[in-house]
Amino acid sequence: MLKQALAENGLIAILRGVQPGEALAIGEVLYGAGFRVIEVPLNSPEPYASIRLLRDSLPADCLVGAGTVLSAQQVQAVHAAGGQVIVMPHSDPQVLRAAKAAGLYLAPGVATPTEAFAALAEGADVLKLFPAEQMSPALVKAWLAVLPPGTVLLPVGGISADNMPAYFAAGVKGFGLGSGLFKPGMSAAQVAENAAAYVAAWKALG
């Protein structure tokens, strides 16, 4: 279902710093804009409460997950809160195995081909290229030439409407969007405006 959601809209919303009291309003405008994967990083205030609110309230075709997952214990807590996707800044095999054992979708962070192959061997569904600022579209194209066919690479970090086309042309299937989409203190209306601009940029990629 994760790849299906990304095929519909390849943009993942990263709500770092979101608070439970605003999570639902922001989730609703993101869903309305076309987002189908929403991530609440665990270094946000009361992240499990926000995950539960989003999962209980948004339609079933919107996947809700957690980011900055660093331990197997956190995987279990995300699962208990209703989270469906585990997003990591790294590729710790213990976390990968815990996520797969819990039946969750898995998006580990990778920064080298060695990490990418190791994460795929552990059952990663998609690969988060992080930090994308250090990885040029030419590098991404070289990776895809050797990774298994169908591998989904998602650049995260510094993604804007301006640099999306070059990465897309290199073969990526989506992007993770952080502070350009949401920052603490933004209203739902501001997030809706940002979301609309990103979705328009995504659709323009063809």
C-alpha positions, 0 to 999 in steps of 0.5 A, spaced: 500 500 500 505 504 501 508 504 494 501 504 491 500 511 495 506 514 493 504 512 485 498 516 487 502 522 490 509 521 491 510 526 496 510 525 504 509 530 509 514 530 514 510 534 520 516 535 525 514 539 531 507 538 530 502 538 536 496 534 537 492 540 538 493 542 531 495 535 528 488 533 525 487 540 522 493 540 518 492 533 516 486 534 513 488 540 509 494 535 507 489 530 505 485 535 501 491 537 497 492 530 495 497 527 500 497 520 502 503 519 506 503 523 513 509 522 518 510 525 525 517 525 527 518 522 534 522 528 536 515 532 536 511 534 542 507 528 544 508 524 537 504 518 539 498 522 540 498 526 534 499 519 530 493 516 533 489 522 532 491 522 525 490 515 524 483 515 527 480 521 523 483 521 516 481 516 510 484 509 510 487 510 504 492 515 507 498 512 511 500 515 517 507 513 520 512 516 524 519 519 523 526 519 526 525 512 529 531 510 532 529 503 536 525 497 536 521 499 542 519 506 539 517 501 533 512 498 538 510 504 541 508 507 533 504 500 532 500 501 538 499 508 536 496 506 530 502 508 525 503 504 519 510 506 516 516 507 520 521 512 517 528 512 519 534 517 518 539 511 518 538 503 517 539 500 523 538 492 522 534 491 529 529 497 527 528 494 520 527 487 523 522 490 528 518 494 523 517 488 519 515 483 524 510 488 526 507 488 519 509 496 518 511 499 512 519 501 512 523 507 509 530 507 512 535 512 511 541 511 506 546 515 504 551 509 500 549 504 495 552 499 501 546 501 506 541 501 500 543 494 498 543 492 506 536 495 507 533 492 501 535 485 504 532 487 510 525 488 507 525 495 506 519 498 502 522 504 500 529 508 501 529 515 504 535 518 501 538 522 507 540 528 507 538 529 499 543 536 499 549 531 499 546 527 493 546 530 486 541 527 481 547 524 477 549 520 484 541 518 484 541 516 477 548 512 478 545 508 484 538 506 480 543 503 475 545 498 480 539 497 485 534 492 483 529 494 478 523 498 481 527 500 487 523 506 490 528 512 492 525 518 496 530 524 497 529 528 503 532 534 506 532 541 502 527 539 497 523 544 493 519 545 487 526 548 483 530 541 484 524 536 484 525 536 476 532 534 476 531 528 481 525 526 478 528 526 471 534 521 474 529 516 476 526 518 483 519 516 485 517 521 490 520 526 495 519 527 503 517 534 505 519 537 511 520 545 513 518 547 506 511 544 507 510 545 515 514 548 521 512 549 528 507 555 528 504 555 521 497 555 521 493 550 517 491 555 512 499 556 511 500 549 510 494 548 505 498 553 501 504 550 501 501 543 500 498 546 494 504 549 491 508 542 492 502 538 489 502 542 483 510 542 482 509 534 483 503 534 477 508 538 473 513 533 473 508 528 469 
